[in-house]
Amino acid sequence: MASRLEFVEYIADQLKEAGTITYRKMFGEYGMYCDGKIFSLICDDRFFVKITEAGKLLAPDLEEVPPYDGAKPYFLIEDVDNREFLVKMVTETCKELPMPKPKKTKKR
């Protein structure tokens, strides 16, 4: 089951205080970015956040599950209505994530 755009937009709206939130469709699901860093996947209308040490300290009881078969585990965030927690989680997570590598330009 693919994720609904309405769910993705709701999550993006919840996180607007964390930074510049964008999302991109990927194989019927969505990747979410904060200030250019990919930090989350939305699969089957479920919100998954990359696991970091800061995230473990902030929410040690969060379930760690793969968002799809064959994927590494992510935190599964089930309470997507708690804006304050979501913003804090994303802000702290993104502090630990590296900036994406610049794309190589193709030589012609």
C-alpha positions in Angstrom: 0.0 0.0 0.0 1.5 3.3 -1.0 1.5 6.3 1.3 -1.1 9.0 0.8 0.1 12.5 -0.1 -2.2 13.9 2.6 -0.4 12.0 5.3 3.0 13.2 4.0 1.8 16.8 3.9 0.5 16.5 7.5 3.9 15.3 8.7 5.6 18.1 6.8 3.3 20.6 8.4 3.9 19.2 11.9 7.6 19.6 11.3 7.7 23.1 9.9 9.4 24.5 13.0 12.3 22.1 12.6 13.7 23.7 9.5 13.0 23.6 5.7 11.0 20.4 5.3 10.7 18.9 1.8 9.8 15.5 0.6 10.2 13.4 -2.6 8.3 10.4 -3.9 10.5 7.3 -4.0 9.1 4.0 -5.3 5.6 4.8 -4.3 6.7 6.0 -0.8 8.3 9.2 0.4 11.7 10.4 1.7 11.6 13.5 3.9 14.4 16.1 4.1 15.2 18.8 6.7 17.5 21.5 5.4 18.7 19.2 2.6 19.4 16.2 4.9 17.3 13.0 4.4 16.1 12.0 7.9 12.9 10.1 7.4 10.9 7.7 5.3 7.1 7.5 5.1 6.0 4.0 4.1 2.4 2.7 4.2 1.4 5.9 6.0 3.8 5.3 8.8 6.5 7.8 9.9 10.1 6.4 10.2 13.1 8.5 11.5 16.7 7.5 11.1 18.2 6.1 14.3 20.8 8.3 16.0 22.4 8.5 19.4 20.4 11.7 20.1 17.2 10.0 19.1 17.9 7.1 21.4 18.6 9.5 24.3 15.4 11.5 23.6 13.1 8.5 23.2 14.8 5.3 24.4 11.5 3.3 24.2 10.8 3.9 20.5 10.3 0.8 18.4 13.1 0.2 15.9 11.8 -1.5 12.8 12.6 -1.6 9.1 10.2 0.6 7.0 10.2 -2.1 4.2 11.6 -5.6 3.7 15.4 -5.6 3.5 15.8 -2.1 5.0 17.8 -1.3 8.0 15.8 -0.4 11.2 14.4 3.1 11.7 12.5 4.6 14.7 8.8 4.1 14.1 7.0 7.3 15.3 3.4 6.4 16.0 2.3 9.6 17.8 2.5 12.0 14.8 0.1 14.5 16.6 2.7 15.5 19.2 4.3 18.4 17.3 6.6 19.4 20.1 8.1 15.9 20.3 8.4 15.6 16.5 10.2 18.9 16.1 12.6 18.0 18.9 13.3 14.5 17.5 13.9 15.8 14.0 16.1 18.7 15.1 18.3 16.5 17.3 18.4 13.7 14.7 19.5 16.1 11.9 22.3 17.6 14.0 24.0 14.1 13.8 23.4 13.5 10.2 25.9 14.5 7.6 25.2 16.8 4.8 24.6 15.0 1.5 27.5 14.7 -0.8 27.4 17.1 -3.8 26.3 15.5 -7.0 29.0 15.0 -9.6 28.6 17.0 -12.7 28.6 15.0 -15.9 31.3 15.8 -18.4 30.2 16.3 -21.9 
